């Protein structure tokens, strides 16, 4: 009887080979499980980043700034400046630049407040004269003028109040900027050590990993240099155009245009 069974079902190896799934099915199952694992890791990573975005986003911003500004620190280090001191000096340079932009923009707007009032008042007078020339009675024209005068008088304080409220709403940015500055100092100071540690843990030969990270940093720097050049060019064109046609706040318009262009390009 065992001999008959063996003759019917075949030897153990033959039976296993008959019941084994085909190779394409095994490959498909392996690929499916790999896909499921990658999807789960991606979802978990996104979920974790969303929970820790208060900390993660400043660190990411500091990484980008450090990648772009690291050549400056390296240049200062070659000229016998302590790397920690060089990192602090670069950070102070960014702070001075940001404060300067804010002061120039707000100062330009505040310095032209009286001129804006005068120009708006002149426009209201021209509007009243135009209404009278169209046949509107002087009483109605005067009433319209008073209405527009009231709106104009409230416009500038409302604008300034909106700016103040906006600054108050942005008070939470202080934490973001503080954490970004702290992370930036450490990344600028210890960037080469962090890079070498990462290259040793990429499962690639160290020279290959070093070449890959070098190309990544080079591409990132080139992108931001190009964006900065485009933003500066746009600001110069807008500022010169405003000066030629006599538009007030030419410098403020140039700075705002450059800043908006740079931020829009970086978001893309």
C-alpha positions, 0 to 999 in steps of 0.5 A: 500500500505505501508503494502504491501511494508513492506510485500515485502521488510520486516522491516527496520532492516531485509532490512539492514541486507540483504544489509549489506556486509558479515563480511569477506568483512568488515574485508578485507576492514579494513585491506586494508585501514590499509595496505594503511595507513601503506604504505603511512606512510612508504613512507612519513617517508623514503622520509622525512629521505632522505631529512634530511639525513644530520642531521638524519645520524649523530644522528643515529650514535650518538644513536648507539655509545651512546647505546654502551658507556652508561655503561662507563658513568654510571660507571663513574657517580657511582664513583662521576663523573658529568654525563656531564663531563663523557660524554665529557671524553668518547667523548674525548676518542673516538677522541683520539682513532680515531686520533691515528689510523689515525696517526699510519696508515699514519705514518707507510706508510710514514715511509716505503716510502724509503723502498718501493722505494728500494724494487721496484728498486730491483725488477726492477733489478731482472726483467732486469736480468731475461729478459737477461737470457731469451735471450732478448738483453741487450739494450731491457732489459735496455729499459724495465728497464728504463720504469719500473723505470719511472713507479715506480718513479711515483707510490709513488708520485701518491699514496701519491697524491691520499691520499691527494686528498682523504682527501680533498674529505672527508672534508665534513665528518667534518660536519658529525663528528661534529654533531655526536659528539654534539649529542653524548654528549647530548645522553650520558648526558641525555640518561636515561631521554630520555629513561624514556620519551620514555618508558612513551609514548609507550602505554605500562606499564612502567615496560614492556617498560623498560624491552623491551628497556633494552633487546634492548640495551643489544642486541645492546651492545652484537652485537658490543662487538662481532664485536669488538672482531672479528675485534681485533682477525683478526688484531692480527692474521694478524699482527703476521703473517706479523711479522713472515714472515717479511712483512713490515708495520705489525702494519699498516696492523693489524690496517687496517684489524681490521678497515675494518673487523669492518666496514664490519660487522657493515654494515651487 
